[in-house]
Amino acid sequence: SLEFYGEVLGMKLLSIQPVKQYGFVLYFLAFTDESPPNPEDLYAVENREWCWQRPYTTLELQHVLGRRGSLRNAGEAQSGLDSIVVQVGEDALWQRLRDGGVLQEDSEKRPFVVDPDGLKVVVERIYTI
């Protein structure tokens, strides 16, 4: 999933936070050109504190250590997670997603991609004037 969000969607990995006592690792990503205070060590505590103070939204991915399998979307007859939504303002990224044949369209005519775990990621385009 990290490769997907980084290489396909163009998000930047800002911080990695192992939470060993609970058996998981948190990865924080965002659409940004900013670099954390210690870009050479994404595990550094100063990166964690910096990340939490960003004025933009970050995506938190949680990897539960030792767990096999993947997250799957709930079917239409089930309740549960349907999708997440990201807003994209960068023309080059939008063009790459569209031209690369990665974008699909759901029943509501919303463009989306599917991450490696089967999660639908709705991609909203932001137009700036």
N, C-alpha and C positions, 0 to 999 in steps of 0.2 A: 504493500500500500504506500509506503514512503516514496518508492520510485514513481508510482503513478501520480501522487500529488505533487511531487517535485518536477518530474520530467514531462508528464502529460499536461497537467494543469499549470505548471510554472510557479508553484508556491515555493517559498524559501523556508528551509528548516532553521528555526531560531534557537531552540533549546531542547535538550534531552534531559529528562528527570526520572532516574530510576527510583522506584518506591519499593525497595526490597522487602520491607516488613509485610507488605501486602501482595507481593509477587507480581508487580507490573511495572511497566516503563511508560512514561508519558512523552509524547513528541509534539512540539508546538510548531505549527507552520503558518505562514501568512503570505498574502500578496503584497510584497514590499521590496524596496531596494535597500532598506536599512539593514545594518549589520549589528549583531549584539555586541556588548562591550568586550567580550572575549570570544571572537569568532574562531579562534584556534582550538578552543575547548568548549564545545556546546554543552558539556556537563557542568560547567562552572556555575556556582551559586549566583554570581552577579548577573548572569544571563537570565536566570529564572526570575529574579526580581525585576529586571528590565523588561522582560517579556510581559509580565502582568501589568505593566504601566503603559503599554502601547495604546494609542488613541484609536487604533483600528482593531478589527476582530481577528483573532487567531483561531485556527482549527487545532483542537487537541485530539490526537489519536492515542488510544490506550492499547498497549500490547500486553496481554496477560501471558506471563511466561509459562511455557509448557503446555499451553492450550493449542490443540489442533482444530482444524475446521475453520469456518469463516462465517461472517455475518451475512444473512440473507434477508432480502426484502420480504415484508409481509405480503401475502397475496391479497387480491381484492376482497375476498371473503373473510380475511383475518384483520385483527387490529394489530398495531405495532408500528415500527419505524417504516415510513414510506420513502423518505429521501432527505438529503440536506440540500441547501441552496447556497451557491456562491455567486457573487457578482463580479463580472469581469469588465474592466474598462480598457484594457490594453488591446488595441486593434490587432497587433501581431499575434497574440495568443488566440484571440477569437478566430482569426483567419486560419491559423494552424489547426485548431480543433475542427473547424468546418471543412477545410480542404483535406485534412487527414482522414476523413470519413469516420471520425470518432463520435461525432455528435449524432444522437438519435432524437426522435420527437415522441413525446408521450401523448396520451389521449386528450390532454388539455392543450396541445400544441406547444409545450414547453421543451426547449432543447435540453438534452441531458447526456451525460456520459455515465458509464458504470465502472466503479472501481474494482480492483481485483477480488474484493470480498463480496461482490454482488450488490453493493450499495449504490442506489441511484443518486447521482450528483447533478441537480438541476443547475444549469449555467445561464444566469441572467446577464444580459449585456447592458452595461451602463453607458449611456451617451452623454458626453460632456459638450457644453457649448462654449 
